[in-house]
Amino acid sequence: MEIRFEQTKTPKAKPTDESKLGFGHIFTDHMFVMNYDAGQGWHDARIVPYGEISLSPASMCLHYGQEIFEGLKAYRTADGTVQLFRPDENYKRMNNSADRMVIPKIDEEFMIEATKKLISIEKDWVPHTDGASLYIRPFIIATDPYVGVKPADHYLFFIILSPSGPYYSTGLDPVKIYVEQKYVRAVRGGTGFAKTAANYAISLKGQDEAHNQDYEQVLWLDGVEQKYIEEVGSMNIFFVIDGEVITPELTGSVLPGITRKSALDVCKAKGIKATERRITIQEVAEAYDAGKLDEVFGTGTAAVISPVGHLKWGDKVMTINDNKIGPISQMLYDTMTGIQWGKIEDTFGWTVKID
């Protein structure tokens, strides 16, 4: 499919102080848009000036949450090359989310092509500062003007770009995580594995409670027995117990993170035992009491690696690794960001260069 291009007539001033980018506040001059209509399929692929969109107040996405999204980044290397990190995995996951939410799938190679073309046009927006990147947000919304519960017949697919600094302003400083015991995020058979808006809205109540207790993130337990660990609100979670790296297995209620998958691959490549299995919060607490809980960290596109310094479960507060980043967390951060920014050789074949 041909992608037409309409250049903006009012280009925006680019940020001059990249230390103040923040995350998700600034957007580039252009965006990618494509329509879907039943009987016609996906069509009219275009890159147009970034701007407001017009929707009917009855649009189905506003009433019934038929929406999916992804998150990935573009990185500028020291020689000025701009590259992506495993975009094929993001768009494979997007189609898995689409299948769960009964949204028409899009050819994955075409989505990568559209992303590359948009970024090549907006290449000057990719930050030059170490640690900063161009955040990429593809998403699909149902647009039928119909207040009724059914799969839509009309959709819009967008890709928008946002030059961003580190997700956490404190960088690699360990975060404090609160274990939620009242509310649940997802259950097997639901939408926990899909990247859909409702999952994040559901998590807000627990997030609010965590903030009220001066904790930055929520650690969610399973929705049935509320004893098995699942994930953090915006990250997958890992535990290093007696030298073994453990992360909850993908049972259908946990998001299959691309950074999660990459961390497991890096550990295995370096000869570190890495296991995906069910793990209870009780097991983690017992490992802590036995002096065997070496590290806890989260993984995600936005933060890459986020070490956990404090973990609160009920009245029990666990201080992890003296509230410092551990050696495995640091190694994973250095390895993955090294590959992403082109500082070390990509022996995995994960990076895709933008022409």
C-alpha positions as CSV (number, residue, x, y, z in Angstrom):
1,M,0.0,0.0,0.0
2,E,1.3,3.4,-0.9
3,I,1.8,5.9,1.9
4,R,1.0,9.5,0.9
5,F,2.6,12.5,2.6
6,E,1.2,15.9,3.5
7,Q,3.8,18.2,4.9
8,T,2.9,20.5,7.7
9,K,2.8,24.2,6.9
10,T,3.4,25.2,10.5
11,P,6.4,23.3,11.8
12,K,6.9,23.5,15.6
13,A,10.0,24.6,17.4
14,K,12.0,21.6,18.5
15,P,13.1,21.3,22.2
16,T,16.4,23.1,22.8
17,D,17.0,21.7,26.3
18,E,16.7,17.9,26.1
19,S,17.1,17.6,29.8
20,K,13.6,18.9,30.2
21,L,11.8,16.7,27.8
22,G,9.9,14.7,30.4
23,F,7.8,11.8,29.1
24,G,4.9,11.9,26.7
25,H,4.2,15.6,26.8
26,I,5.7,16.8,23.4
27,F,4.7,15.6,20.0
28,T,6.3,15.9,16.6
29,D,5.0,17.7,13.5
30,H,3.5,14.6,11.7
31,M,1.5,11.5,12.5
32,F,0.6,8.4,10.5
33,V,-3.1,7.6,10.0
34,M,-4.9,4.8,8.2
35,N,-8.6,3.9,7.9
36,Y,-10.4,0.6,8.1
37,D,-13.9,0.1,6.7
38,A,-15.8,-3.2,6.6
39,G,-15.8,-4.6,3.0
40,Q,-12.8,-2.4,2.1
41,G,-10.2,-3.4,4.7
42,W,-7.3,-1.1,5.7
43,H,-6.8,1.8,3.3
44,D,-5.8,5.4,2.8
45,A,-2.4,5.2,4.5
46,R,-1.1,8.7,5.0
47,I,1.4,10.8,7.0
48,V,-0.2,14.1,7.8
49,P,0.4,17.1,10.1
50,Y,-0.1,16.2,13.8
51,G,-3.4,17.7,15.0
52,E,-6.8,17.2,16.5
53,I,-9.1,14.5,15.2
54,S,-12.8,14.6,14.8
55,L,-15.0,11.9,16.3
56,S,-18.7,11.4,16.9
57,P,-19.7,11.6,20.6
58,A,-21.2,8.1,19.9
59,S,-17.9,6.6,18.7
60,M,-17.7,3.1,20.0
61,C,-14.2,3.5,21.4
62,L,-15.5,6.1,23.8
63,H,-18.3,3.8,25.2
64,Y,-17.0,0.3,25.0
65,G,-13.3,0.5,25.1
66,Q,-12.5,-1.2,21.8
67,E,-8.9,0.1,21.6
68,I,-5.4,-1.3,21.5
69,F,-1.9,0.3,21.5
70,E,1.8,-0.3,21.5
71,G,4.9,1.5,22.8
72,L,8.4,1.4,21.3
73,K,11.3,3.8,20.8
74,A,13.7,5.1,18.2
75,Y,17.3,5.7,19.4
76,R,20.0,8.0,18.0
77,T,23.5,6.4,18.1
78,A,26.8,8.2,18.5
79,D,27.3,8.4,14.7
80,G,23.9,9.9,14.1
81,T,22.2,6.7,13.0
82,V,18.6,6.3,14.1
83,Q,17.4,2.8,14.9
84,L,14.5,0.8,16.4
85,F,14.6,-2.1,18.9
86,R,12.7,-5.2,18.0
87,P,9.7,-3.5,16.3
88,D,8.7,-6.9,14.8
89,E,7.9,-8.1,18.4
90,N,5.8,-5.0,19.1
91,Y,3.7,-5.4,16.0
92,K,3.3,-9.1,16.5
93,R,2.0,-8.3,20.0
94,M,-0.3,-5.6,18.5
95,N,-1.9,-8.2,16.3
96,N,-2.4,-10.5,19.2
97,S,-4.1,-7.7,21.1
98,A,-6.2,-7.0,18.0
99,D,-7.3,-10.6,17.8
100,R,-8.5,-10.5,21.5
101,M,-10.3,-7.2,21.0
102,V,-11.9,-8.3,17.7
103,I,-10.0,-5.6,15.7
104,P,-8.9,-6.3,12.1
105,K,-5.2,-7.2,12.0
106,I,-2.7,-5.2,10.0
107,D,0.3,-6.7,8.1
108,E,3.2,-6.5,10.5
109,E,5.8,-5.7,7.8
110,F,3.6,-2.8,6.6
111,M,3.4,-1.4,10.2
112,I,7.2,-1.5,10.5
113,E,7.4,0.2,7.0
114,A,5.0,2.9,8.1
115,T,6.9,3.5,11.3
116,K,10.2,3.8,9.5
117,K,8.8,6.2,7.0
118,L,7.3,8.4,9.6
119,I,10.5,8.5,11.7
120,S,12.6,9.2,8.6
121,I,10.4,12.3,8.0
122,E,10.7,13.3,11.7
123,K,14.4,12.2,12.2
124,D,15.4,15.6,13.5
125,W,13.0,15.1,16.4
126,V,15.0,12.1,17.7
127,P,16.9,13.4,20.8
128,H,20.7,13.5,20.8
129,T,21.1,13.4,24.6
130,D,22.2,10.1,26.2
131,G,19.2,8.4,27.8
132,A,16.6,10.3,25.7
133,S,14.7,8.8,22.8
134,L,11.8,9.2,20.5
135,Y,8.8,7.4,22.0
136,I,6.5,5.7,19.4
137,R,2.8,5.2,20.1
138,P,0.8,3.2,17.6
139,F,-2.9,2.7,18.4
140,I,-6.2,1.7,16.9
141,I,-9.6,3.0,17.9
142,A,-13.2,1.9,16.9
143,T,-15.0,4.9,15.4
144,D,-18.5,3.7,14.5
145,P,-21.1,6.3,15.7
146,Y,-23.2,3.6,17.4
147,V,-24.1,3.1,21.0
148,G,-24.3,-0.7,21.0
149,V,-22.0,-3.5,22.1
150,K,-20.5,-5.3,19.0
151,P,-17.3,-5.3,17.1
152,A,-17.0,-2.1,15.1
153,D,-17.0,-1.8,11.3
154,H,-14.8,1.3,11.2
155,Y,-11.4,1.9,12.8
156,L,-8.5,4.4,12.7
157,F,-4.9,3.4,13.1
158,F,-2.5,6.1,14.3
159,I,1.2,6.4,15.0
160,I,2.3,9.4,17.0
161,L,5.8,10.3,18.1
162,S,7.0,12.0,21.3
163,P,10.7,13.0,22.1
164,S,11.1,11.9,25.7
165,G,13.6,11.7,28.5
166,P,13.9,8.9,31.0
167,Y,10.5,7.6,32.2
168,Y,11.5,8.0,35.8
169,S,13.1,11.4,36.6
170,T,15.3,9.7,39.2
171,G,16.8,7.5,36.5
172,L,18.1,4.2,37.8
173,D,17.4,5.0,41.5
174,P,15.4,2.1,43.0
175,V,11.6,2.6,43.2
176,K,9.2,1.7,46.0
177,I,6.5,-0.9,45.1
178,Y,3.3,-1.6,47.0
179,V,1.6,-5.1,46.8
180,E,-2.1,-4.6,46.1
181,Q,-4.2,-7.1,48.0
182,K,-7.8,-5.7,47.6
183,Y,-8.1,-5.0,43.9
184,V,-7.1,-7.1,40.9
185,R,-6.0,-6.2,37.4
186,A,-6.7,-9.2,35.3
187,V,-7.7,-12.9,35.2
188,R,-6.8,-15.7,32.9
189,G,-9.2,-15.7,29.9
190,G,-9.5,-11.9,30.1
191,T,-7.5,-9.2,28.5
192,G,-4.5,-9.1,30.7
193,F,-2.1,-10.2,28.0
194,A,-3.4,-7.6,25.5
195,K,-2.2,-4.0,25.4
196,T,-5.6,-2.4,25.6
197,A,-6.7,0.8,27.4
198,A,-9.1,-0.8,29.8
199,N,-6.3,-2.7,31.5
200,Y,-4.6,0.5,32.5
201,A,-7.8,2.2,33.6
202,I,-8.4,-0.8,35.9
203,S,-5.0,-0.4,37.5
204,L,-5.5,3.3,38.4
205,K,-7.3,2.5,41.7
206,G,-4.4,0.5,43.0
207,Q,-1.9,3.0,41.7
208,D,-3.8,5.8,43.6
209,E,-3.6,3.7,46.8
210,A,0.1,3.1,46.3
211,H,0.7,6.9,45.9
212,N,-1.3,7.5,49.1
213,Q,1.2,5.3,50.9
214,D,4.2,7.1,49.3
215,Y,4.9,4.2,46.9
216,E,5.5,4.7,43.2
217,Q,4.1,1.5,41.6
218,V,1.7,-1.3,42.3
219,L,2.6,-5.0,42.2
220,W,-0.5,-7.0,41.2
221,L,-1.4,-10.5,42.4
222,D,-3.5,-13.0,40.4
223,G,-7.2,-12.3,40.2
224,V,-8.3,-15.7,41.6
225,E,-6.3,-16.6,44.7
226,Q,-4.5,-13.3,45.1
227,K,-1.3,-14.9,46.0
228,Y,0.6,-15.4,42.7
229,I,2.6,-12.5,41.5
230,E,1.7,-11.1,38.1
231,E,3.2,-7.7,37.1
232,V,3.6,-4.1,38.0
233,G,1.3,-1.5,36.6
234,S,3.6,-0.4,33.8
235,M,6.3,-3.2,33.9
236,N,6.9,-6.9,34.1
237,I,8.6,-8.0,37.3
238,F,11.7,-10.1,38.1
239,F,13.2,-11.5,41.3
240,V,16.7,-12.7,41.8
241,I,16.5,-15.4,44.5
242,D,19.8,-17.2,45.5
243,G,21.3,-16.2,42.1
244,E,18.4,-17.4,40.0
245,V,16.4,-14.9,37.9
246,I,12.7,-15.6,38.2
247,T,9.8,-13.9,36.4
248,P,6.1,-14.9,36.4
249,E,5.2,-17.1,33.5
250,L,2.8,-15.9,30.8
251,T,-0.5,-17.5,31.8
252,G,-2.8,-15.1,29.8
253,S,-3.2,-12.4,32.5
254,V,0.4,-11.0,32.2
255,L,1.5,-8.7,29.4
256,P,4.2,-10.4,27.3
257,G,6.7,-7.6,27.5
258,I,9.4,-7.2,24.7
259,T,11.9,-6.0,27.3
260,R,10.9,-8.9,29.5
261,K,11.7,-11.3,26.7
262,S,14.9,-9.5,25.9
263,A,16.1,-9.7,29.5
264,L,15.5,-13.4,29.6
265,D,17.4,-13.8,26.3
266,V,20.4,-11.7,27.7
267,C,20.5,-13.7,30.9
268,K,20.5,-17.0,29.1
269,A,23.2,-15.8,26.6
270,K,25.4,-14.8,29.6
271,G,24.9,-18.2,31.4
272,I,22.6,-16.8,34.1
273,K,19.8,-19.2,35.1
274,A,16.5,-17.5,34.2
275,T,13.2,-19.2,34.9
276,E,9.6,-18.4,34.0
277,R,7.2,-19.9,36.5
278,R,4.5,-19.1,39.0
279,I,5.8,-17.5,42.1
280,T,3.8,-16.4,45.2
281,I,4.4,-13.3,47.2
282,Q,4.8,-15.6,50.2
283,E,7.8,-17.3,48.5
284,V,9.4,-13.9,47.9
285,A,8.9,-12.9,51.5
286,E,10.4,-16.1,52.7
287,A,13.4,-15.7,50.4
288,Y,13.8,-12.2,51.9
289,D,13.7,-13.5,55.5
290,A,16.2,-16.1,54.6
291,G,18.6,-13.5,53.1
292,K,18.2,-15.0,49.6
293,L,16.3,-12.2,47.8
294,D,19.2,-10.6,46.0
295,E,17.4,-8.2,43.6
296,V,14.0,-7.2,42.4
297,F,13.6,-5.2,39.2
298,G,11.0,-4.3,36.6
299,T,11.3,-4.3,32.8
300,G,9.5,-2.2,30.2
301,T,10.0,-0.2,27.1
302,A,9.7,3.1,28.9
303,A,12.1,2.5,31.8
304,V,14.1,-0.5,30.3
305,I,15.2,-1.7,33.8
306,S,13.7,-0.3,37.0
307,P,15.4,-1.6,40.2
308,V,13.1,-2.0,43.2
309,G,14.5,-0.8,46.5
310,H,11.4,-1.3,48.8
311,L,8.6,-3.9,48.5
312,K,5.6,-3.5,50.8
313,W,3.3,-6.4,51.4
314,G,0.7,-5.6,54.1
315,D,2.7,-4.5,57.1
316,K,5.9,-6.1,55.9
317,V,8.4,-3.8,54.2
318,M,11.3,-5.5,52.5
319,T,14.4,-3.4,51.7
320,I,16.0,-5.0,48.6
321,N,19.8,-5.0,48.2
322,D,20.2,-2.1,50.7
323,N,18.0,0.0,48.4
324,K,20.7,-0.1,45.6
325,I,20.7,-1.4,42.1
326,G,22.0,-5.0,41.9
327,P,24.6,-6.4,39.6
328,I,22.2,-8.3,37.3
329,S,19.8,-5.3,37.0
330,Q,22.8,-3.1,36.1
331,M,24.1,-5.7,33.6
332,L,20.8,-5.9,31.9
333,Y,20.4,-2.2,31.7
334,D,23.9,-1.7,30.4
335,T,23.5,-4.5,27.8
336,M,20.0,-3.5,26.5
337,T,20.6,0.3,26.4
338,G,24.0,-0.4,24.9
339,I,22.4,-2.3,22.0
340,Q,19.6,0.3,21.7
341,W,21.9,3.3,21.5
342,G,24.5,1.4,19.4
343,K,27.2,1.5,22.1
344,I,27.8,-2.3,22.0
345,E,27.5,-4.8,19.2
346,D,24.0,-6.2,18.6
347,T,24.8,-9.9,18.5
348,F,21.1,-10.8,18.8
349,G,20.0,-9.0,15.6
350,W,17.4,-6.9,17.4
351,T,18.0,-3.4,15.9
352,V,16.5,-2.0,12.7
353,K,18.1,1.0,11.2
354,I,16.1,3.9,9.8
355,D,17.2,5.0,6.3
